[in-house]
């Protein structure tokens, strides 16, 4: 029997382009080529869909530099109509068939990919894909609406103030200062800890907001929670939702928190404890909140849910990531491994479930 074909889609227009490329390299290196035919589709920073290399080594960090999808490759076109699985390539003015693609693995982070836009494009042609659908992806990307959904589901969240170009810092100064110091300033629709600042003096607030707005005009200013940062990997399987043991990230060196450099450029300064030590009742609450958060936004396939655990044992939901970092050293696969699921098995599960997912409204 012919092997099913999976398209690994990565890169994209967001500031997380390089992170997405590294994630793709990890998956390309681990996917079972005896089980799957693999096509790599890289989206350039300008939004051009191209036929890309399937060699994992082409998508690694070199001397601290993130990889980029080059512009010079053949352009890839999705199916022309719903129900067709045939993708095409246009090169030197000539169109040819890329063959039928059975399932898409969109390894995109940030806007124009993780936020429901690419998911919508795939839904238009009834393409099966790994990950959450349009609404869950959009809600999971926008921290303002994510927290609104969580609060409505009865999950505790951190207090925050939203700053936009229309409703800026000056107009909301009183509400912001009521949060108390320190606060975290975050782009509302970005990930990989890009543009996040910890503000311990109100004099630094304006600069922190300006830095966050380089990534997103909408910014969240959140009250800091004194406690431990705990993460849980959630995986949807035919038998139901699985959660990993709770993981805890310990940062050292010059990192005041788990920022971009700590995640991708200074792994020696980061320690993941999984399972980490929690009271059994607290660990049960963390797992319960992770599943409730997953269901609250209607997530599918996979997600990483991050919470704070206070000294008193309280649990506060921080966020959900519907397409977490997926390299071999990323926290999601490492937590899955602690649950007994290897990196290759994880990829196999995600693709197998996606291949059986119904198309159209569900």
C-alpha positions as CSV (number, residue, x, y, z in Angstrom):
1,X,0.0,0.0,0.0
2,X,1.2,3.5,-0.7
3,X,2.4,5.5,2.2
4,X,0.3,8.6,3.2
5,X,1.9,11.9,2.4
6,X,2.4,14.6,5.1
7,X,3.2,18.2,4.3
8,X,5.3,19.9,7.0
9,X,4.4,23.6,6.8
10,X,6.6,26.1,8.6
11,X,8.3,29.5,8.6
12,X,5.7,32.2,8.1
13,X,5.4,36.0,8.4
14,X,5.6,36.3,12.2
15,X,8.6,37.3,14.3
16,X,8.7,33.6,15.3
17,X,9.7,32.5,11.7
18,X,13.0,31.2,12.8
19,X,11.6,29.3,15.8
20,X,9.1,27.6,13.4
21,X,12.0,26.6,11.1
22,X,13.8,25.0,14.0
23,X,10.6,23.2,15.1
24,X,10.3,21.8,11.5
25,X,13.8,20.6,11.6
26,X,13.1,18.6,14.7
27,X,10.0,17.0,13.2
28,X,11.7,16.3,9.9
29,X,14.5,14.5,11.8
30,X,12.2,12.3,13.8
31,X,9.3,11.4,11.5
32,X,9.2,7.8,10.4
33,X,10.0,7.9,6.7
34,X,9.1,4.3,6.4
35,X,5.6,5.2,7.5
36,X,5.2,8.6,5.8
37,X,6.2,10.3,2.6
38,X,7.2,13.8,3.5
39,X,6.9,17.1,1.7
40,X,8.3,20.3,3.2
41,X,6.6,23.6,2.5
42,X,8.3,26.7,3.8
43,X,6.6,30.0,4.0
44,X,9.0,33.0,3.6
45,X,8.9,36.0,5.8
46,X,7.0,37.8,2.9
47,X,4.4,35.0,2.8
48,X,5.5,33.1,-0.2
49,X,4.8,29.4,0.0
50,X,7.8,27.5,-1.4
51,X,9.0,23.9,-1.8
52,X,11.6,23.5,0.9
53,X,14.3,21.1,1.9
54,X,13.3,18.0,3.9
55,X,16.8,17.7,5.4
56,X,16.6,18.3,9.1
57,X,20.1,19.8,9.2
58,X,19.0,22.7,7.0
59,X,16.8,24.0,9.7
60,X,19.0,24.2,12.8
61,X,20.4,27.1,14.7
62,X,24.0,27.9,13.6
63,X,26.2,30.1,15.8
64,X,23.2,31.6,17.5
65,X,21.5,32.5,14.1
66,X,18.0,31.2,13.4
67,X,17.3,29.6,10.0
68,X,15.2,31.3,7.3
69,X,13.1,30.0,4.5
70,X,14.8,31.2,1.3
71,X,12.8,32.9,-1.4
72,X,14.4,31.2,-4.4
73,X,12.4,28.0,-4.4
74,X,9.4,26.8,-6.4
75,X,6.0,28.2,-5.4
76,X,3.5,25.8,-3.9
77,X,-0.2,26.0,-4.5
78,X,-2.9,24.3,-2.4
79,X,-5.8,22.4,-4.0
80,X,-8.0,24.4,-6.3
81,X,-11.2,23.1,-4.7
82,X,-12.6,21.4,-1.7
83,X,-12.3,17.6,-1.8
84,X,-9.1,17.6,-3.9
85,X,-5.9,16.5,-2.2
86,X,-3.7,17.5,-5.1
87,X,-1.2,20.3,-4.5
88,X,0.9,21.9,-7.2
89,X,4.2,23.6,-7.8
90,X,4.9,26.5,-10.1
91,X,8.5,26.9,-11.2
92,X,9.9,29.0,-14.1
93,X,6.3,29.6,-15.3
94,X,5.5,26.0,-15.5
95,X,2.9,24.3,-13.2
96,X,3.4,20.7,-12.2
97,X,1.7,18.4,-9.7
98,X,3.2,17.9,-6.3
99,X,1.0,14.9,-5.8
100,X,-1.8,14.3,-3.3
101,X,-1.2,15.3,0.3
102,X,-3.1,13.4,2.9
103,X,-2.4,15.5,6.0
104,X,-0.8,18.8,6.8
105,X,1.3,19.4,9.9
106,X,1.3,23.2,10.3
107,X,4.3,23.9,12.5
108,X,3.7,27.7,12.5
109,X,4.1,29.9,15.5
110,X,2.5,33.3,16.0
111,X,0.3,35.4,13.7
112,X,-0.4,34.3,10.2
113,X,-0.1,30.7,11.1
114,X,-0.9,29.6,14.7
115,X,-3.8,32.1,15.0
116,X,-6.3,30.3,12.8
117,X,-5.4,31.9,9.5
118,X,-3.6,28.9,8.0
119,X,-6.2,26.6,9.6
120,X,-8.9,28.6,7.8
121,X,-7.1,28.2,4.5
122,X,-6.9,24.4,5.0
123,X,-10.5,24.3,6.1
124,X,-11.5,26.0,2.8
125,X,-10.2,23.0,0.8
126,X,-11.2,20.3,3.3
127,X,-7.5,19.5,4.1
128,X,-6.9,17.4,7.2
129,X,-4.3,18.9,9.5
130,X,-2.7,18.5,12.9
131,X,-3.7,20.9,15.6
132,X,-6.6,23.1,16.7
133,X,-9.2,24.5,14.4
134,X,-9.9,28.1,13.4
135,X,-11.6,29.4,16.5
136,X,-9.5,27.6,19.1
137,X,-6.3,28.6,17.3
138,X,-7.4,32.3,17.2
139,X,-8.5,32.3,20.9
140,X,-5.4,30.5,22.0
141,X,-3.2,33.1,20.2
142,X,-5.0,36.2,21.6
143,X,-4.2,36.3,25.3
144,X,-7.0,38.8,26.0
145,X,-9.8,36.6,24.6
146,X,-8.1,33.4,25.9
147,X,-8.3,34.7,29.4
148,X,-11.9,35.8,28.9
149,X,-12.8,32.2,27.9
150,X,-10.9,30.7,30.8
151,X,-12.6,33.0,33.3
152,X,-16.0,32.2,31.9
153,X,-15.2,28.5,32.3
154,X,-14.5,29.2,36.0
155,X,-10.7,29.0,35.7
156,X,-8.7,31.5,37.8
157,X,-6.5,33.9,35.7
158,X,-4.2,36.8,36.4
159,X,-5.6,40.3,36.5
160,X,-4.6,42.4,33.5
161,X,-5.1,45.6,31.6
162,X,-5.1,45.7,27.8
163,X,-3.3,48.5,26.0
164,X,-4.0,49.3,22.4
165,X,-3.0,52.2,20.1
166,X,-6.4,53.7,20.8
167,X,-6.5,53.0,24.6
168,X,-2.9,53.7,25.5
169,X,-1.0,53.7,28.8
170,X,-1.8,57.3,29.8
171,X,-5.5,56.8,29.6
172,X,-5.4,53.7,31.8
173,X,-2.6,54.6,34.1
174,X,-4.7,54.3,37.2
175,X,-5.9,50.8,36.3
176,X,-2.4,49.7,35.4
177,X,-0.9,51.0,38.7
178,X,-3.6,49.3,40.6
179,X,-2.1,46.0,39.5
180,X,0.9,46.7,41.7
181,X,4.6,46.0,40.9
182,X,6.1,44.1,39.4
183,X,4.0,43.6,36.2
184,X,4.7,41.6,33.0
185,X,4.2,43.4,29.7
186,X,3.4,41.1,26.8
187,X,2.3,41.3,23.2
188,X,-1.2,40.0,23.2
189,X,-0.7,37.8,20.1
190,X,2.8,36.6,20.1
191,X,4.7,33.7,21.6
192,X,8.2,32.3,22.3
193,X,8.5,35.0,25.0
194,X,9.2,37.6,22.3
195,X,8.7,41.2,23.4
196,X,7.9,40.2,27.1
197,X,9.4,42.5,29.8
198,X,9.2,42.3,33.6
199,X,8.6,45.9,34.9
200,X,9.7,46.6,38.4
201,X,9.4,50.4,38.2
202,X,6.7,52.5,36.6
203,X,9.4,54.6,35.0
204,X,10.1,51.6,32.7
205,X,6.5,50.9,31.7
206,X,6.4,53.1,28.6
207,X,9.5,51.5,27.2
208,X,8.3,48.0,27.9
209,X,5.0,48.7,26.1
210,X,6.9,50.1,23.1
211,X,9.0,47.0,23.0
212,X,6.0,44.7,23.1
213,X,4.3,46.8,20.3
214,X,7.1,45.9,18.0
215,X,5.5,42.5,17.9
216,X,1.8,43.4,18.3
217,X,-0.1,46.7,18.6
218,X,-2.2,45.1,21.3
219,X,-0.4,44.6,24.6
220,X,-1.3,42.9,27.9
221,X,0.0,44.3,31.2
222,X,-0.4,41.6,33.8
223,X,0.0,41.5,37.5
224,X,2.9,39.3,38.5
225,X,2.0,36.1,40.4
226,X,4.4,35.1,43.2
227,X,4.8,31.4,42.7
228,X,6.2,28.6,40.6
229,X,5.7,28.3,36.8
230,X,4.3,24.8,36.0
231,X,3.6,23.4,32.6
232,X,1.5,20.5,31.4
233,X,1.5,18.8,28.0
234,X,-2.0,17.8,26.8
235,X,-2.4,15.3,24.0
236,X,-5.7,14.2,22.4
237,X,-5.8,10.5,21.7
238,X,-8.6,8.2,20.5
239,X,-9.0,7.2,24.2
240,X,-9.3,10.7,25.5
241,X,-7.1,13.5,26.8
242,X,-3.7,12.6,28.2
243,X,-1.8,15.0,30.5
244,X,1.9,14.8,31.2
245,X,3.4,14.9,34.7
246,X,3.8,18.5,35.8
247,X,6.9,20.2,34.5
248,X,8.8,23.1,36.0
249,X,11.3,25.3,34.3
250,X,14.2,26.6,36.4
251,X,16.2,29.5,34.8
252,X,19.6,30.5,35.8
253,X,22.4,32.7,34.5
254,X,21.4,36.2,33.5
255,X,17.7,35.3,32.9
256,X,15.2,36.9,35.3
257,X,12.5,34.7,33.7
258,X,12.1,32.2,30.9
259,X,12.7,34.6,28.0
260,X,13.5,34.0,24.3
261,X,17.2,33.7,24.8
262,X,16.8,31.1,27.6
263,X,14.4,29.1,25.4
264,X,16.5,28.9,22.3
265,X,20.0,30.3,22.7
266,X,21.1,29.5,26.2
267,X,19.9,26.0,27.0
268,X,22.6,25.5,29.6
269,X,20.8,28.1,31.7
270,X,17.5,26.1,31.7
271,X,16.6,23.1,33.7
272,X,13.3,21.2,33.2
273,X,12.1,19.2,36.2
274,X,9.5,16.7,35.0
275,X,7.9,15.4,37.0
276,X,8.5,18.3,39.4
277,X,7.6,18.0,43.1
278,X,4.0,19.1,43.9
279,X,1.6,18.0,46.6
280,X,-0.7,15.3,45.2
281,X,-3.8,17.5,45.5
282,X,-2.0,20.4,43.8
283,X,-0.7,18.1,41.0
284,X,-4.3,16.9,40.5
285,X,-5.6,20.4,40.2
286,X,-2.9,21.3,37.7
287,X,-3.9,18.4,35.5
288,X,-7.6,19.1,35.9
289,X,-7.1,22.8,34.9
290,X,-5.0,21.8,31.9
291,X,-7.8,19.6,30.6
292,X,-10.4,22.2,31.4
293,X,-8.4,24.9,29.6
294,X,-8.0,22.6,26.6
295,X,-11.7,21.9,26.4
296,X,-12.7,25.5,27.2
297,X,-11.3,26.9,23.9
298,X,-12.2,23.8,21.9
299,X,-8.6,22.8,21.3
300,X,-7.7,19.7,19.3
301,X,-4.6,17.5,18.9
302,X,-2.2,19.0,21.4
303,X,-1.5,22.0,23.6
304,X,0.7,23.1,26.4
305,X,-1.0,24.7,29.4
306,X,1.0,26.9,31.7
307,X,0.0,27.8,35.3
308,X,1.3,29.4,38.4
309,X,1.3,27.5,41.7
310,X,1.4,29.9,44.7
311,X,3.2,29.2,48.0
312,X,-0.3,28.5,49.5
313,X,-1.0,25.8,46.9
314,X,-3.3,27.9,44.7
315,X,-3.3,27.4,41.0
316,X,-3.7,30.2,38.5
317,X,-3.9,29.6,34.7
318,X,-1.4,31.6,32.7
319,X,-2.0,30.6,29.1
320,X,-2.5,27.8,26.6
321,X,-0.3,27.3,23.6
322,X,-2.0,25.4,20.8
323,X,1.2,24.8,18.8
324,X,4.0,24.7,21.4
325,X,7.6,24.6,20.4
326,X,8.3,21.1,19.0
327,X,12.0,20.6,18.7
328,X,13.6,17.6,20.4
329,X,14.7,19.9,23.2
330,X,11.4,21.8,23.5
331,X,9.4,21.5,26.7
332,X,6.3,19.8,25.2
333,X,8.1,16.8,23.7
334,X,10.2,16.5,26.9
335,X,7.2,16.4,29.1
336,X,5.5,13.9,26.7
337,X,8.6,11.8,27.1
338,X,8.2,11.9,30.9
339,X,4.7,10.5,30.3
340,X,6.3,7.6,28.4
341,X,5.7,8.9,24.8
342,X,8.8,9.3,22.7
343,X,9.3,12.1,20.2
344,X,8.7,9.8,17.3
345,X,5.7,8.2,18.9
346,X,4.3,11.7,19.6
347,X,4.6,12.7,16.0
348,X,3.0,9.4,14.9
349,X,0.1,9.9,17.2
350,X,-0.6,13.4,16.1
351,X,-0.5,12.5,12.4
352,X,-2.5,9.3,12.7
353,X,-5.3,11.1,14.7
354,X,-5.3,14.0,12.1
355,X,-5.5,11.6,9.2
356,X,-8.8,10.2,10.7
357,X,-10.2,13.6,11.5
358,X,-13.5,14.5,9.8
359,X,-13.5,17.4,7.3
360,X,-16.0,20.2,7.2
361,X,-18.0,21.3,10.1
362,X,-17.6,19.1,13.1
